[in-house]
């Protein structure tokens, strides 16, 4: 069925397809204009002068009807589209059957059927195939057949009309009746209407198929848009083209980053909700953009912080170095943001970041009704504890030595550039772990 509006609950796919429908209607309008220009040239060549001057204004009306259909699509007025289609075929019937008063020949109206101009109905019908609306195509065929039938009925009821040739052995009488300029062959007219309806039905099936494909493409684009909020572009392509890529748990090496606003809960206690949400959105946007810039995956926002991974769902050759570079840049980006908020209390906030590299397990967890992509393992726990340790030793960023070693193995040049900003710290004892962890920090 035709969609008459978007509404509040409209999905991104619906809006994307609506935009595609409008673009298709615009294409149909330009196609109509081009076709009418070609028909104008044909009329100029074939119609005795000054006969073309009768048709030129009618061609202009066809352009206006096409523009009206485009505006109806923009306004999402379903019923108005059908009105313009009906008007199109009614005007075409008038143009084809009403005698041209400027032609210097005195032909009866029935004689216009001898020019084979019925084929122009198929031009208008083909234009409807652009707009992804099978019901509109069917309505075009029905309204065209009805308009043509009304026009033929008008010709048949005119004085001196001949609708049936004599039958029998009198060949001369039959030929004389057929040769009459008042003759209307109802069999041929019925055949024209039936072929038009059949063509409309076939076109409607083709348009229905094209619409289904376009809807699938719009849905895929919507899914990619949603995925791009969490994953880098190359990962989005992987997830969008594979069926259940995370259904089977997998284990491989990856980097995990945690970032959190220090004492944000206390800061927000006496702040208006609008201000609190505004600050949180600004910080989340900065941090997420930094993650994506270094090909990371935004696993989740956790209150006033976030968890990101580098090397999920697929490992790459730069996961550790990307995570290290992202962490250092994240600290710098937040420092610049604080300067921009120096005149407000938000400028007193601090960001704590912890990053570790090691084996992780990833896959879908949950039930059939609610699934969630999850990254699990000791590496995740260590990264979280490193982020919390920033408060204990008074720094902004802590990275584990295993992360640095992996980054050096991947790209020594980029890693040394990041290490120039860090300094070594003694082994840390992390909560819940018996072994100590060697780390570097950024104050």
N, C-alpha and C positions, 0 to 999 in steps of 0.2 A: 504494500500500500504506500501511497505518497505520504511523505512526512510534511506536516504543515507547520512545524516549528521545532525549535531546539529544546527549550525548557531548561529548568535548573539541573535536571538529572541527566542531561545529554553527555555522553561519553566523548572522549577525544576522537574515537573512531567515527562517531556520528557527525561531529563537527568537521572532521577531515573529509568525510564523504559528501557532506553538504557543500563544502567548498569546491569539491570536484564536480558536483552537479551544476553549480553556478558557472564554473569554468567551461563545462560542456555546453551549457546554454549560450554562453558568450561565443564559443566556437560555432555553434549552430547559427547564431545571428550573422557572424561574418561569412559563413558559408552561404547563407541565404542571400546576402548582399552580392556576393560574387556571382552566384547563379542568376540573380535578377539582372545583373549587368550584362551577362552573356545572353540572356533571353532578350534584353533590350536591343542588343546588336542584331540578334536573329530577326526580331520583329522589324527593325529598321530595314533589313535587307529584303525580307519576304513580303511585307505588307505594302500594298500600293499606297502611295502618298495621296492625301495627308493622313491616311489611316493610322500610322504609328502614334499620332498625337492623342488618339483615344486611349491607347494602352499605357503611355508613359505615366499619367497620373495614377492609374491602377497599380502599376509597379511600385510607385511611391507608397501607396497604401499597404502593399505587402511588406515593405521595409518597416513601416510603422507598426504593423502587427507583430513582426518579429521582435522589434524593440520592446513592445508591450509584453510579449512572452518572457523576455529577459528580465524586465522589471518585476513581473509576477514571480519569477524564480527568486529574485533578490528578496522580495517581500514574503516568500514562503507561503503564497496563497494558492493552494491546490486547485480550488474551483476555478480560479481565474485562468489558470493554464488551459483548462478544458474549453473555456469561453474563447480564448484566442485561437485554439486549434479549430473549433467550429467555425469561427469567423473566417479563418484562412480558406477552408474548403468551400464555404458559401460564396466568398468573393471569387474564388477560382472558377466555380461553376458559372457565375454570372459573366465573368470575363470570357469564358470559352463559348457560351451559348448565346449571349445577347449580341445581336447583329451590330457590327461596327458602323455607326452612322456616318463616319468620315470616309469610308471606302467608296470609291466612285462606281460601285456596281450595285444593282438592285436585286439582291438575293433574298429569298425568304429565310426566316430564322432556322428552319430545319436543315438548310444547306450547310450550315456551319459544322454539322457532324461529318461532312465529307473531308475535312481538313486533318483528321487524325490527331487533334490537339488534346485528346484525353490523356496522352502520355505525360502531360505536365502534372497530373495528380501524383504520379510516382516521384516527382522531384520534391514536392512538399512532404510526401510520406517518408522519403529517405531522410529528410531533415529532422524528423522526429526521432530517428534512431540515435541521435547524438546524446540525448538527455537522460539516458539510463532509466527510463520509465516505461516499462512494457504496457501498462494499462493506458498510458497516454497514446502509445502507438496504436493499440487496438481501437481506442476511441477515434483516433485520426482516420483509420480505415472505415469505421462505421459512419462517422460524420461525412466522410467523402462520398461513400455509397449513398447515403440518404440525400445529400445535396444534389448529387448527380441524378438520382431517381426523381427528385422534385423538379429539376430542370427538364428532364425528358418528359415528365408528365405535362409540364407547361407547353412543350413543343407539340406533343401529341394532341393536345386540346385546342391548338390554334386552328383557325379555318383552313380548309383545303389540305390538312395533314393526311398523309397516306401511311398507314401502319402495317398493312398486310398486302403482299403481292398476290395477284390472282394465281390460283393453283390449277392444275390440269395440264392439257396438252398444248395450250395456247402460249407458246414460248414468246411470241412477239408481245403479247399483252403483259406477260410477266416482266420482260425486259423494259418495256415502256414504263411500268409502275416503278421499278427499281431505279430507273434513270430520272424519275421525277425529282425536282429539287425539293419537293414537299415530303419525300419519302423518309420514314424513320424505321429502321430495322430494330425491332424490340429484342430480337434474339441476340444481336451483336451487343446492344446496350446492356442486356442482362449479363452477357459474358464479360463485358468490361467491369461491371460492378463486382461480379464473383471473383475475378482475377485480382481485383484490388483488395477485396477482403482476405483472400488467401495470402496475398503478399504481406498484408498488415499482420496476419497471424504469424507468418514465418519470421518477419522482422521482430515482432514482439518476443518470440522465443529467443532469437539471437540477442536482443537487448536484455532479456532476463538473465541470460547466461553472462553477458558482459557485466551486468549489475552485480551478480554474485561474485565475480572475479574482483571487481572494483571494491566491493565491501570487504573481501578477504584482504586485499592490499591495504585498505584503510585500517583494518583491525591489526594487521601486522605492523603498520607504521605506529599505531597507538601503543602496541606492546613494546616496540623498540624505544618509544619515547619514555615509557614507564621504566624500562630497564636502564636507560641512560641516566636515570637519577641515581642509580646505585653502582653501575659498572662502567668502565671505559669503553670506547667505541668498538674496539676489536672483540671485547667480551660480549657486547650486545649482539654483534653479528653471530657469534658462536651460539649464544642461547636462543636467538630467534630462528636459527636454521636447523637446530637439532631437537628431536623429541625427547623430553625428559632427560636432559644432559646431566642432571644431578641426582637422579633416582638411586644410583648405586653409590654408596659411600666410597670415597677415595682418600688416599693419604699421600702427601708429597711435601716438599719443603716450601715454605712461604714466610713472608714477613708480616707481623701483626703490629698495628699502631693503635694506641689509645690516647685520646686527648680529653682534657676535662678542665672546666673553669673552676679555679680554686675559690672556695668560700662563696660560690654563687648563691647557694640556698640562703645563707645569712644576708647577703646583699639584697636579694629579692624580697626578703621578708616584709619590709615596709615600703616597697615600691608598688605603684599601680600596675595592674596586670598588663595593661597595654604597653607600658615602658619595658616591663620584664620580657614580654614576648618579642618586642621590637629588637632589644639587644641580643636576645638568643638567636633570632633569625639572622641578624647581621653576622654574628660569629659563626653560626653553622654554615652560612653561605661561603664565607671566606675559607673555612677549613675544608669543606667539601670540594670547592673549586681547586684547592691545592692538591687534594688527593687525586682528583681526576686528571689534573695537569701532569701528574707523574704516573699515569696508568694504574692507579690504585682502584680498589673496589670499596665503596662505602657500604660496610656491612650493616651498620645501624646507628641511629642517634640514641644515646643513652642519657636521658635527662638533659643536662647542660654540657654533655660531652658526646664523643662519638667513638666508634670502633671502625678501623679501616684495615684492609688486607692488601698485600701486594703479592700476586701469584695465585689468585683465585678468580674464576674456577679453573683456569689453566695456568701452569707455571711458565715463566719466560726466562730469558737469559739476563734480565736486569732487575729482578724483583727486590733483591737486597739493596742495590744501589739506588733504586727508585724510592724505596722506603726511607733510606737515610737522607736523600736529598729532599724528600717531601717533609720530613720531620724538621730539618733545619729551616726550610723555607716557611713552614707553618709557624715556627716560633718568630721569625722575622715579620711575617704578615700580621700576626697578632700584635706584635710590638708597634707596628705602624698604625694599626687600628686604634690602639690605646692612645697614641699621640693625637689622632683625630678626635678622640673623645676626652681630651685632657680637661676641658671645661666642665665635665660632668662627673658624677660619682662612678660611672662605668669605667672611667680611666684608671680606677684603682684595682680593677680585676686582674687576675693573673691566669696564665694558661700553663697546665702541666701536661707533658707529653712523654710517653714511654714506648719504646720500640724494641722488639725482639725478633730473632729469626730462628726457625727450627721446623720440625715436622708438625703438620696439622692434619686433621681429618675434616673433610667437608662433604656435605650432602644434604638431602632434604630430611627434616625431622617433623614430627607431628602426626596428624591423622589424615584420613581421606578428605575430611571437611575443612581442615586448616593445616596447610603445609608451610614450612619456613626454611629458607636457605640458612644453614648454620656452619660455622667454622669452630671446631672444638680441638682440645688438646692442651698439653702442658705449655706449649708456646704461647697460647692465648693467655693462660694464667700468669705467666712470667711478664708478658707485656703489660698486663693490667697492674701487676704489683710494681713494675718500674714506674708507671705513671703516678701511682700513689706515693712512691718514694721521693718524688720531687719535693713534697712538703717537708719531709724529714731532713733533707740535706740542703734545702734552700736553693734549688735551681729550676730551670724551665724545661729542660729536656734531658732525658736519660736514655742512652742506647746501649744495648748489650754488646760485648765483645764478639760473640758469635755472629751478630749482624754485620759488624765492621769487617770481620774476616771473610764473610760471604761476599760482601760488597767489593772488597779488594780483589777477590778471585774473579769477579764479574767485570769490573772496570776500575783499574787502579787510579787512573787519572781523575775521574769524577769523584771517586771515594776520597782521595787526598785533598781535593778542594773542599769537601764537606768536613773532613777531619781537622782542617786548619782552624775551624771554629770550635772544636771540642777539646776537652782536656780529660786526662785519665782521673779516675776516682778509685779508691780502694774497693775491694770486694764488698758487695752489699748482701746482707742477710734479709731475704724477702719473707714476708709473713706467709706461713703455711709451708715453707720449704726448708729442708735441712741443709742443703748445699748452698754455698754462697755463689753470687753471680758477679763476674767482672764486668764493669760498665765504664762508659765515658759520659760526660755531661756537658751541658751548655748552660752557663749561668745567666 
